[in-house]
Amino acid sequence: MDKEKVTGSAPAEYKDNLHGQPLEFYGEKFREADPQEIADRLHLPFNRETGELCIRFLGKKYHISHPDFHITMAEPGMDALSGSDSARILMLRYLCLSSPAPATGEFLSFRDMPGGDLYFKQFQGRCIFRLIGKYGKRINVFREICEKFGAKKVDYADACYDFELFEGLFVRLILWEGDEEFPASAQILFSSNFSTAFETYDLAEIGGILIGAMGGMEKFHE
């Protein structure tokens, strides 16, 4: 993947470790960070006595201890973090790097994001085509899973839901069911403040993490 900087938010040394050992790299950055600064920057509750930050991810509350990055799910349900290194790396990048602006209600396509054309083929393959392949012919299952995540239903297309990834950062999944005349199609949009929280190339990873979590939710309820 081209490593050209596209949003100006992440220092070069962070980007250069995306393809090395990112879990260890960002884990060390988290250990070196001041947890109170993280809490203040991201408006997260922080318990000084336990050293734990409290954060919501895909509708579930988690406690994350500092400095060891031990994750505890604070409520019952499917855990989207424990089995996914990609999700834990995303969490670490969010904690160490992000300063998201408030949501405005505006949503953008991947190509509308800074530098989106550079990574669109990767995004299309990893996210759009994958979403269609998994749920294009199972739209009722798609609806059920979205509801189990507590995603907000939007009156658009055959099925459309807004997932809150982190507080104020929303991913909109849109699905049109296929028929004899037209194949199934899909779109994934991001709240416009994603550009202040992540690099554009992160959004392909985020889409993949979300679709993977949906598969996990489906198995959790089998």
C-alpha positions in Angstrom: 0.0 0.0 0.0 1.2 3.5 -0.9 2.4 5.2 2.3 1.8 8.7 1.1 0.4 10.8 3.9 -3.2 11.8 3.2 -4.8 13.6 6.2 -1.9 15.1 8.2 -3.0 13.6 11.5 -0.4 10.9 12.3 3.3 11.4 12.8 5.5 9.6 10.2 6.9 7.2 12.8 3.4 5.9 13.5 2.6 5.3 9.8 5.9 3.5 9.2 4.9 0.8 11.7 1.6 -0.1 10.3 3.2 -2.9 8.3 5.7 -4.0 10.9 4.5 -5.1 14.4 1.8 -2.5 15.0 0.2 -4.2 18.0 3.5 -4.1 19.9 4.4 -0.6 18.5 1.2 1.0 19.6 1.1 -0.9 22.8 4.4 0.7 23.7 3.1 4.2 22.7 0.1 3.6 24.9 2.3 2.6 27.9 4.3 5.8 27.4 1.2 8.0 27.2 -0.4 9.9 30.0 -3.8 8.3 30.6 -5.2 11.5 32.0 -4.2 13.3 28.7 -6.0 10.5 26.7 -9.1 10.8 28.9 -9.1 14.6 28.5 -8.5 14.5 24.7 -11.2 11.9 24.0 -13.6 12.9 26.8 -13.4 9.5 28.4 -14.0 8.6 32.1 -10.7 7.7 33.8 -10.5 6.0 37.2 -7.2 7.0 38.8 -7.4 4.4 41.5 -7.7 1.5 39.1 -5.8 3.1 36.2 -8.7 2.3 33.9 -10.2 4.2 31.0 -13.8 3.6 30.1 -14.7 3.6 26.4 -17.5 2.4 24.1 -16.8 0.5 21.0 -19.5 -0.7 18.6 -22.2 -0.2 21.3 -20.4 -2.0 24.1 -18.6 -0.6 27.1 -15.0 -1.6 27.9 -12.5 -0.9 30.6 -9.0 -0.5 29.4 -6.2 -0.5 32.0 -3.1 1.6 31.7 -0.3 1.0 31.2 -0.8 -2.7 30.3 -3.7 -2.3 27.9 -5.7 -5.1 29.5 -9.3 -5.0 28.1 -12.3 -6.0 30.1 -15.8 -6.0 28.7 -18.1 -4.2 31.1 -21.4 -5.7 30.0 -22.6 -9.0 28.5 -22.6 -9.6 24.8 -20.4 -10.4 21.8 -16.9 -9.1 22.3 -15.7 -7.4 19.2 -12.2 -6.7 20.6 -10.9 -9.9 22.2 -10.5 -12.0 19.1 -9.2 -9.4 16.7 -5.7 -7.9 16.6 -6.9 -5.5 14.0 -9.6 -4.1 16.3 -7.2 -3.8 19.2 -4.7 -2.0 17.0 -7.5 0.3 15.9 -8.3 0.9 19.6 -4.7 1.8 20.3 -4.5 4.1 17.4 -7.6 5.9 18.5 -6.3 6.2 22.1 -2.9 7.4 21.1 -3.5 9.6 18.1 -7.1 10.7 17.6 -8.7 14.0 18.4 -12.1 13.7 16.7 -14.3 16.7 16.0 -17.9 16.6 17.0 -20.3 14.8 14.5 -22.2 17.2 12.3 -24.7 14.6 10.8 -22.9 14.7 7.4 -21.7 11.5 5.9 -19.0 11.0 3.2 -18.1 8.2 0.9 -14.6 6.7 1.0 -13.7 8.6 -2.2 -14.9 11.9 -0.6 -12.2 11.5 2.1 -8.8 13.1 1.6 -6.8 10.9 -0.7 -9.7 8.4 -1.0 -9.0 7.6 -4.7 -5.6 6.3 -3.7 -7.0 3.5 -1.6 -10.4 2.9 -3.2 -9.7 -0.4 -4.8 -8.5 -1.8 -1.5 -11.5 -0.4 0.2 -13.9 -1.8 -2.5 -12.4 -5.2 -2.3 -12.1 -5.5 1.5 -15.3 -3.8 2.4 -17.9 -3.2 -0.3 -17.6 -6.5 -2.2 -17.3 -8.4 1.1 -20.5 -6.8 2.5 -22.3 -7.7 -0.7 -20.9 -11.3 -0.7 -22.0 -11.9 2.9 -25.4 -10.2 3.0 -26.5 -9.3 -0.5 -28.7 -12.3 -0.6 -29.5 -12.4 3.1 -30.8 -9.0 3.8 -33.1 -10.1 6.6 -30.0 -11.5 8.4 -28.2 -8.2 7.8 -31.1 -6.4 9.4 -31.1 -8.7 12.4 -27.4 -8.4 13.0 -27.5 -4.6 12.7 -30.4 -4.5 15.3 -28.4 -6.7 17.7 -25.5 -4.2 17.6 -28.0 -1.5 18.4 -27.3 0.3 15.1 -29.7 3.0 14.2 -32.1 2.2 11.3 -32.1 4.8 8.5 -35.0 5.0 6.1 -33.0 4.6 2.9 -32.4 1.8 0.4 -33.5 -1.8 1.2 -31.6 -1.7 4.5 -29.5 1.1 6.0 -28.0 1.3 9.5 -25.7 3.6 11.3 -23.1 2.0 13.6 -21.4 4.1 16.3 -17.7 2.9 16.2 -16.5 5.2 18.9 -18.4 8.0 20.5 -19.5 10.4 17.8 -17.9 8.4 14.9 -20.5 6.7 12.8 -20.3 4.2 10.0 -23.3 3.9 7.7 -23.9 0.5 6.0 -26.3 0.6 3.0 -27.5 -2.5 1.2 -29.7 -3.0 -1.9 -31.0 -6.5 -2.3 -30.4 -8.2 -5.7 -33.1 -9.5 -7.9 -33.4 -11.2 -11.3 -32.7 -7.9 -13.1 -30.0 -6.3 -10.9 -27.3 -7.7 -8.7 -27.1 -6.8 -5.0 -25.1 -3.6 -4.3 -23.8 -1.8 -1.2 -22.3 1.4 0.0 -20.4 2.3 3.2 -20.3 5.9 4.4 -18.4 7.6 7.2 -19.4 10.5 9.4 -17.4 13.5 8.2 -15.5 13.8 11.4 -13.6 10.6 10.7 -11.1 12.7 8.8 -10.1 14.3 12.2 -9.8 10.9 14.0 -8.1 8.5 11.5 -6.1 8.4 8.3 -8.1 7.7 5.2 -6.4 4.3 4.7 -7.6 3.3 8.2 -11.2 3.4 6.9 -10.6 0.2 4.8 -9.4 -1.5 8.0 -12.4 -0.1 9.9 -14.9 -1.4 7.3 -13.2 -4.8 7.5 -13.3 -4.8 11.3 -17.0 -4.0 11.3 -18.0 -6.6 8.8 -15.9 -9.2 10.7 -17.6 -8.2 13.9 -21.0 -8.7 12.2 -19.9 -12.2 11.3 -18.9 -12.7 15.0 -22.3 -11.5 16.1 -24.0 -13.9 13.7 -22.0 -16.9 15.2 -22.6 -15.6 18.8 -26.4 -15.9 18.3 -26.4 -19.2 16.5 
